[in-house]
Amino acid sequence: MSEHLLHGKPVTDEQIQAWADEAEAGYDLEKLPKPRRGRPPVGDGPGSVIPVRLDAATLAALNARAESEGITNRSDAIRAAVREWAHVA
């Protein structure tokens, strides 16, 4: 098996071949989801970009906690941390 990852999880060569076979057979374009513009929403409304600086130790701790909880995106990890601290669902 090669070292291909999807969302941080290993993908087998057999799965890659199955996807290739599916693509070669063709897709019904009417059944595919319509493309959307921009990034997907996070939360109840439009988001705001909040630049923040973290020292190396804090960033390392954030990355370690995110990895232990299966969070593969740094922004998702920061949002989860802020929600927990602010007691927001």
Buried (B, 14 or more C-beta within 10 A) or exposed (E): EEEEEEEEEEBEEEEBEEEEEEEEEEEEEEEEEEEEEEEEEEEEEEEEEEEEEEEEEEEEEBEEEBEEEEBEEEEEBBBBBEEEEEEEE
